[in-house]
Amino acid sequence: MEEKKQIKISLKTAVILSIIGIIVLVGLVYFAIFRTKRVTNIEYYKGKYYITTDHSSYNEKPFLENKDWRIINSYAEYLNLCIKIDKHLINQTDNWYEFSNYASYKKSYTEAEDSLDFKKMDRMMKRLNEEMENIKEEYKIQYDRRYTNWYESIPEEKFNSEFFETHNLLLIDIYKIHAVLHRADLTSFSVNDNTAKISFCTEYGGLVSGGNGIIHYIVLDKNVNNVKLDISSKNTSTPGDAYKPIIYLYPTKELEVTVTLGKPENLTHTYPKYENSWNVLAKPNGDLIDLKTGRSQYSLYWEGINIINPNLTEGFVVEGKDTASFLEEKLAILGLTEREANEFIIYWLPKLESNIYNFIRFQTIEEINANMPLKIAPTPDTIIRVMMEFKPLNKIKNTTEQNLETPTRDGFVIVEWGGIEII
């Protein structure tokens, strides 16, 4: 009798526990479905901007002025934001002007005037007159470049008065000053009641004059008016750096050559190991012997931080499957031999061919020299430097075709090639 009673009590306890378990489970399911909304296909846009400063000035402010995020909840507020963006772009272009050749010559002229150095005054005035011809056009190019980078992925007429009747617009400003921000990836997004919980993973590297930021535009429902933001950062060398620049030397006779890179502080990888310079014995067929180690080389290799703002106003839009034929044609125009072009294509083809389209542009020699000056002793007769910029695209983008010039390979020839992925 006592045994039957215990069985009844145990059965009753099991039923009660089962009912409690079911209630808890239903509660969890309800909470997951109705209380926490997981969003996978959110509307998301971004624009890139640049910060111009110098290494002695660490008080430069990003666009949102040291606040990581801001919610725009009315069309009037959005219009004020657009005015602020335009002022910001003008300010950054003005900062570029302060570091331009014209500003440098003007400063030198003033110094010469103060010291009554009339020869220097005359020399600087000639340079100022030469620069004046180009400064207005160059200023517009610099502004257009910044404008394009900011608005490139943002659809026109998207955020109007009708939009703000049912939605808010979240701005998240992720930036790095005196470093290159390689990427800022959205890794998670969820909404709980009126709060959006957002996580980003960023990668950056290097010490540069200036910096950059990425503004992220995220569309929110009207009731969402608060944000919990988590940003994790990693200092690493990733896209945005100059990838695999290699240098070939072709003297007219066997010759000892010293190669010096002008900004060694921006180097991330070198081979042979770069220590103040490379010293090699170069042969007319391009073979090299490292005078420090005695090892045979066919080129000198370096990678480093790119500090040149990408130019998206001119270039080429190339379908991924057409990459090889495009590079064969353009690299020949730029002066590479078939062997040099073959090595270029072998390295870059997997990265370019896997994209639907690519925006491709070749940096000017002035941009390449500004990013990494190259000094060769004895002085070569011909220097060919090819640095390709590319950006993966999902669709065709209208662009002005870049004009390329063919150099003449005479005497002692130096050839360098490399590439940069635009983030």
C-alpha positions as CSV (number, residue, x, y, z in Angstrom):
1,M,0.0,0.0,0.0
2,E,2.8,2.3,1.0
3,E,4.6,1.4,-2.3
4,K,1.6,2.3,-4.4
5,K,1.3,5.7,-2.6
6,Q,5.0,6.5,-3.4
7,I,4.4,5.6,-7.0
8,K,1.4,8.0,-7.2
9,I,3.4,10.8,-5.5
10,S,6.3,10.3,-7.9
11,L,4.0,10.3,-10.9
12,K,2.3,13.4,-9.7
13,T,5.7,15.1,-9.2
14,A,6.8,14.1,-12.7
15,V,3.5,15.5,-14.2
16,I,4.0,18.8,-12.3
17,L,7.6,19.1,-13.4
18,S,6.6,18.4,-17.0
19,I,3.9,21.1,-17.0
20,I,6.4,23.6,-15.5
21,G,9.0,22.6,-18.2
22,I,6.4,23.1,-21.0
23,I,5.4,26.5,-19.5
24,V,9.1,27.6,-19.4
25,L,9.7,26.3,-23.0
26,V,6.6,28.2,-24.3
27,G,7.8,31.3,-22.5
28,L,11.2,31.1,-24.1
29,V,9.7,30.6,-27.6
30,Y,7.4,33.5,-27.0
31,F,10.3,35.7,-25.9
32,A,12.4,34.6,-28.9
33,I,9.7,35.3,-31.4
34,F,7.9,38.3,-30.1
35,R,10.3,40.1,-27.8
36,T,13.6,39.8,-29.7
37,K,13.5,40.5,-33.4
38,R,16.5,39.1,-35.3
39,V,17.2,41.0,-38.5
40,T,19.3,39.4,-41.3
41,N,18.4,41.5,-44.3
42,I,18.8,45.1,-43.1
43,E,19.1,48.1,-45.3
44,Y,22.7,49.1,-45.0
45,Y,24.9,51.7,-46.8
46,K,28.3,53.2,-46.1
47,G,30.5,56.1,-47.2
48,K,34.2,56.7,-46.7
49,Y,35.9,59.9,-45.6
50,Y,39.4,61.1,-45.0
51,I,41.0,63.0,-42.2
52,T,43.9,65.3,-43.1
53,T,46.3,66.2,-40.3
54,D,49.9,65.8,-39.3
55,H,51.8,63.6,-36.8
56,S,52.1,66.5,-34.3
57,S,48.4,67.1,-34.1
58,Y,46.3,64.5,-32.3
59,N,43.2,66.6,-31.7
60,E,41.6,66.1,-35.1
61,K,37.9,65.2,-34.8
62,P,36.0,62.6,-36.8
63,F,32.7,63.4,-38.5
64,L,30.5,62.8,-35.5
65,E,32.9,64.6,-33.2
66,N,33.9,61.8,-30.9
67,K,30.4,60.3,-30.7
68,D,30.2,56.8,-32.2
69,W,26.6,57.0,-33.4
70,R,23.6,59.3,-34.0
71,I,19.9,58.6,-34.9
72,I,18.3,60.9,-37.4
73,N,14.5,60.8,-37.0
74,S,13.2,63.6,-39.2
75,Y,13.7,64.9,-42.7
76,A,14.7,68.4,-41.4
77,E,17.4,66.8,-39.3
78,Y,18.6,64.9,-42.3
79,L,18.8,68.1,-44.4
80,N,21.0,69.6,-41.6
81,L,23.1,66.5,-41.7
82,C,23.7,66.9,-45.5
83,I,24.8,70.5,-44.9
84,K,27.2,69.3,-42.3
85,I,28.5,66.6,-44.6
86,D,29.2,69.2,-47.4
87,K,31.0,71.5,-44.9
88,H,33.0,68.5,-43.7
89,L,34.0,67.6,-47.3
90,I,35.0,71.3,-48.0
91,N,37.0,71.4,-44.7
92,Q,38.9,68.2,-45.6
93,T,39.6,69.6,-49.1
94,D,40.9,72.8,-47.5
95,N,43.1,70.7,-45.3
96,W,44.4,69.0,-48.4
97,Y,45.1,72.5,-49.9
98,E,47.2,73.4,-46.8
99,F,49.5,70.5,-47.6
100,S,49.6,71.1,-51.4
101,N,52.6,72.4,-53.4
102,Y,51.0,75.8,-53.8
103,A,50.7,76.3,-50.0
104,S,54.3,75.1,-49.6
105,Y,55.6,77.5,-52.3
106,K,53.6,80.4,-50.8
107,K,55.2,79.7,-47.4
108,S,58.7,79.6,-49.0
109,Y,58.0,82.9,-50.8
110,T,57.0,84.5,-47.5
111,E,60.1,83.3,-45.8
112,A,62.3,84.6,-48.7
113,E,60.5,87.9,-48.5
114,D,61.1,88.2,-44.8
115,S,64.9,87.5,-45.3
116,L,65.1,89.7,-48.5
117,D,66.3,86.7,-50.5
118,F,65.3,88.1,-53.9
119,K,66.6,85.2,-55.9
120,K,64.5,82.7,-53.9
121,M,61.5,85.1,-54.1
122,D,61.8,85.1,-57.9
123,R,62.1,81.3,-58.0
124,M,59.1,80.8,-55.7
125,M,57.0,83.3,-57.6
126,K,57.6,81.3,-60.9
127,R,56.5,78.1,-59.1
128,L,53.5,79.8,-57.7
129,N,52.4,81.0,-61.1
130,E,52.8,77.5,-62.5
131,E,50.8,76.0,-59.7
132,M,48.1,78.6,-60.0
133,E,47.2,77.2,-63.4
134,N,46.3,73.8,-61.9
135,I,45.2,74.6,-58.3
136,K,41.5,75.3,-59.1
137,E,41.1,72.2,-61.2
138,E,43.0,70.1,-58.7
139,Y,40.9,71.5,-55.8
140,K,37.7,70.4,-57.6
141,I,39.2,66.9,-58.3
142,Q,40.1,66.5,-54.6
143,Y,36.5,67.6,-53.5
144,D,34.9,65.3,-56.1
145,R,37.0,62.4,-54.9
146,R,35.8,62.9,-51.3
147,Y,32.2,63.4,-52.4
148,T,32.3,60.2,-54.5
149,N,33.8,58.1,-51.7
150,W,31.1,59.4,-49.2
151,Y,28.1,58.9,-51.4
152,E,29.1,56.1,-53.7
153,S,26.9,53.3,-52.2
154,I,24.0,55.5,-51.0
155,P,21.0,55.6,-53.3
156,E,19.9,59.0,-54.5
157,E,16.6,60.3,-53.1
158,K,16.4,57.4,-50.6
159,F,16.0,59.4,-47.4
160,N,13.0,61.8,-48.1
161,S,10.2,63.1,-45.9
162,E,8.1,60.0,-46.6
163,F,10.9,57.7,-45.4
164,F,11.1,59.4,-42.0
165,E,7.4,58.9,-41.4
166,T,8.0,55.2,-40.9
167,H,11.7,54.9,-40.3
168,N,14.7,56.3,-38.4
169,L,18.2,56.5,-39.9
170,L,21.2,55.4,-37.8
171,L,24.7,56.8,-38.5
172,I,27.6,54.9,-37.0
173,D,31.1,56.6,-37.4
174,I,34.0,54.2,-37.2
175,Y,37.3,56.0,-37.7
176,K,41.1,55.9,-37.1
177,I,43.3,58.9,-36.8
178,H,47.0,58.5,-37.8
179,A,46.3,55.0,-39.0
180,V,44.8,53.3,-42.0
181,L,41.3,51.8,-41.3
182,H,41.4,48.8,-43.5
183,R,37.8,47.5,-42.9
184,A,34.8,47.9,-40.6
185,D,32.5,44.9,-41.0
186,L,29.0,44.6,-39.5
187,T,29.1,41.2,-37.6
188,S,25.7,41.2,-35.8
189,F,22.5,43.1,-35.6
190,S,19.4,42.6,-33.4
191,V,16.5,44.6,-32.0
192,N,15.0,44.2,-28.6
193,D,12.1,46.5,-27.9
194,N,13.3,50.0,-28.8
195,T,17.1,49.2,-28.8
196,A,19.3,48.1,-31.6
197,K,22.2,45.9,-30.6
198,I,25.1,46.1,-33.1
199,S,28.6,44.7,-33.3
200,F,31.4,45.6,-35.7
201,C,34.8,44.1,-36.3
202,T,37.5,46.5,-37.5
203,E,41.0,46.1,-38.8
204,Y,43.6,48.9,-39.0
205,G,47.3,49.4,-39.3
206,G,50.3,51.7,-39.7
207,L,51.2,55.2,-38.7
208,V,50.2,57.7,-41.3
209,S,49.7,61.5,-41.7
210,G,46.0,61.7,-41.4
211,G,43.5,58.9,-41.1
212,N,40.1,57.9,-42.4
213,G,36.6,56.9,-41.3
214,I,33.6,54.9,-42.5
215,I,30.1,56.2,-41.9
216,H,27.5,53.4,-41.8
217,Y,23.9,54.2,-42.6
218,I,21.4,51.6,-41.1
219,V,17.7,51.9,-41.6
220,L,15.7,51.4,-38.4
221,D,12.0,51.0,-37.6
222,K,10.4,54.2,-36.2
223,N,10.1,52.9,-32.7
224,V,13.9,52.1,-32.4
225,N,15.6,55.1,-30.7
226,N,18.5,53.6,-28.8
227,V,21.7,51.8,-29.7
228,K,24.1,49.4,-27.9
229,L,27.2,49.4,-29.9
230,D,30.2,47.0,-29.6
231,I,33.3,47.6,-31.7
232,S,36.3,45.2,-31.7
233,S,39.5,46.3,-33.3
234,K,42.5,44.4,-34.6
235,N,45.8,46.0,-35.7
236,T,46.8,44.0,-38.8
237,S,48.1,44.3,-42.3
238,T,45.2,43.7,-44.7
239,P,43.6,45.1,-47.8
240,G,44.3,48.8,-48.2
241,D,48.1,48.1,-48.1
242,A,50.3,48.1,-51.2
243,Y,50.4,44.3,-52.1
244,K,53.4,42.6,-53.6
245,P,55.3,45.5,-55.1
246,I,58.4,43.8,-56.7
247,I,61.3,45.6,-58.3
248,Y,63.3,44.4,-61.3
249,L,66.7,45.8,-62.2
250,Y,68.1,45.7,-65.8
251,P,71.5,47.5,-66.1
252,T,73.3,47.6,-69.4
253,K,76.3,45.8,-67.8
254,E,76.9,44.0,-64.5
255,L,76.6,46.7,-61.8
256,E,76.4,47.1,-58.1
257,V,73.2,48.9,-57.3
258,T,71.8,50.4,-54.1
259,V,68.0,50.6,-53.8
260,T,66.4,52.8,-51.1
261,L,62.8,53.1,-50.1
262,G,61.8,56.6,-49.0
263,K,59.3,55.7,-46.2
264,P,60.6,52.6,-44.5
265,E,58.3,53.3,-41.5
266,N,55.4,52.2,-43.7
267,L,56.9,48.9,-44.7
268,T,55.2,45.7,-43.4
269,H,57.0,42.9,-45.2
270,T,60.3,42.8,-47.3
271,Y,62.4,40.2,-48.9
272,P,65.4,40.2,-48.8
273,K,65.1,41.9,-45.4
274,Y,65.3,45.6,-45.9
275,E,67.7,47.4,-43.6
276,N,68.2,51.0,-44.6
277,S,68.7,49.9,-48.2
278,W,69.1,46.9,-50.5
279,N,72.6,46.4,-52.0
280,V,72.8,44.0,-54.9
281,L,74.9,43.0,-57.9
282,A,72.5,43.4,-60.9
283,K,73.0,41.7,-64.3
284,P,71.6,42.8,-67.7
285,N,69.2,39.8,-67.8
286,G,67.6,40.9,-64.5
287,D,69.4,38.4,-62.2
288,L,70.4,39.8,-58.8
289,I,72.8,38.7,-56.1
290,D,72.2,40.1,-52.6
291,L,75.6,41.4,-51.5
292,K,74.7,40.9,-47.9
293,T,73.7,37.2,-48.1
294,G,75.1,36.1,-51.4
295,R,71.7,34.6,-52.4
296,S,70.5,34.9,-56.0
297,Q,67.2,36.9,-56.5
298,Y,65.2,37.8,-59.5
299,S,63.5,40.8,-57.8
300,L,63.2,42.8,-54.7
301,Y,59.9,42.5,-52.8
302,W,58.1,44.8,-50.4
303,E,54.7,45.4,-49.0
304,G,53.6,48.5,-47.0
305,I,50.8,50.8,-45.9
306,N,49.2,52.8,-48.7
307,I,48.7,56.5,-47.7
308,I,47.3,57.7,-51.0
309,N,43.5,58.4,-51.2
310,P,42.0,56.3,-54.0
311,N,40.8,58.2,-57.1
312,L,37.4,56.8,-58.2
313,T,36.8,59.5,-60.8
314,E,38.6,57.7,-63.7
315,G,39.7,54.2,-64.5
316,F,38.1,51.1,-66.1
317,V,35.2,48.8,-65.2
318,V,36.2,45.3,-66.2
319,E,34.1,42.1,-66.0
320,G,35.8,39.5,-63.9
321,K,36.1,36.9,-66.7
322,D,37.8,39.5,-69.0
323,T,40.5,40.3,-66.4
324,A,43.4,38.4,-68.2
325,S,42.9,40.0,-71.6
326,F,42.4,43.4,-70.1
327,L,45.7,43.2,-68.1
328,E,47.6,41.8,-71.0
329,E,46.6,44.9,-73.1
330,K,47.1,47.6,-70.4
331,L,50.3,46.3,-68.9
332,A,51.9,46.3,-72.4
333,I,50.8,49.9,-72.8
334,L,52.4,50.7,-69.4
335,G,55.7,49.3,-70.5
336,L,55.9,45.8,-68.9
337,T,57.5,43.0,-70.8
338,E,55.5,39.8,-71.4
339,R,57.5,38.0,-68.6
340,E,56.8,40.9,-66.1
341,A,53.1,41.0,-67.1
342,N,52.9,37.2,-66.8
343,E,54.0,37.4,-63.2
344,F,51.7,40.3,-62.5
345,I,48.7,38.5,-63.9
346,I,49.5,35.2,-62.2
347,Y,49.4,37.0,-58.8
348,W,46.4,39.2,-59.3
349,L,44.1,37.0,-61.5
350,P,42.6,34.9,-58.7
351,K,41.7,38.1,-56.7
352,L,40.1,39.9,-59.7
353,E,38.6,37.1,-61.8
354,S,36.4,35.9,-58.8
355,N,34.5,39.2,-58.7
356,I,31.6,40.0,-61.0
357,Y,33.1,43.3,-62.0
358,N,36.2,45.3,-60.9
359,F,36.9,49.0,-61.0
360,I,40.5,49.2,-62.0
361,R,42.8,52.3,-62.1
362,F,46.6,52.7,-62.4
363,Q,48.1,55.3,-60.1
364,T,50.1,58.1,-61.6
365,I,53.8,58.2,-61.1
366,E,53.3,61.2,-58.8
367,E,51.0,59.2,-56.5
368,I,53.3,56.2,-56.5
369,N,56.3,58.4,-55.6
370,A,54.3,60.2,-52.8
371,N,53.3,56.9,-51.3
372,M,56.8,55.3,-51.4
373,P,59.7,57.3,-52.9
374,L,62.3,55.1,-54.6
375,K,65.9,56.1,-54.9
376,I,68.4,54.1,-57.1
377,A,72.2,54.5,-57.2
378,P,73.6,54.8,-59.8
379,T,70.7,56.7,-61.3
380,P,68.8,54.6,-63.9
381,D,67.8,55.9,-67.4
382,T,64.3,54.5,-67.2
383,I,62.0,54.0,-64.2
384,I,58.6,52.3,-64.8
385,R,56.4,52.0,-61.7
386,V,53.0,50.4,-62.1
387,M,50.6,50.4,-59.1
388,M,47.1,49.1,-59.8
389,E,44.1,50.1,-57.6
390,F,41.0,47.9,-57.8
391,K,37.6,47.7,-56.1
392,P,35.1,44.7,-56.5
393,L,31.7,45.7,-57.9
394,N,28.4,43.9,-58.2
395,K,27.2,45.9,-61.2
396,I,28.6,48.2,-64.0
397,K,29.5,51.6,-62.8
398,N,29.9,54.6,-65.2
399,T,33.4,56.0,-65.1
400,T,35.7,58.2,-67.2
401,E,38.3,56.0,-69.0
402,Q,41.8,56.6,-67.8
403,N,44.4,57.7,-70.3
404,L,47.6,55.6,-70.1
405,E,51.0,56.5,-71.6
406,T,53.7,54.2,-72.9
407,P,57.2,54.8,-71.6
408,T,60.4,54.2,-73.6
409,R,62.7,51.5,-72.2
410,D,66.2,52.8,-72.7
411,G,69.5,52.1,-71.0
412,F,69.5,51.1,-67.3
413,V,65.9,50.2,-66.7
414,I,64.0,49.8,-63.3
415,V,60.6,48.2,-63.3
416,E,58.2,47.9,-60.3
417,W,54.7,46.6,-60.1
418,G,52.1,46.1,-57.3
419,G,48.5,46.6,-56.4
420,I,46.0,47.9,-53.8
421,E,42.5,46.8,-53.0
422,I,40.2,49.8,-52.4
423,I,38.1,49.2,-49.3
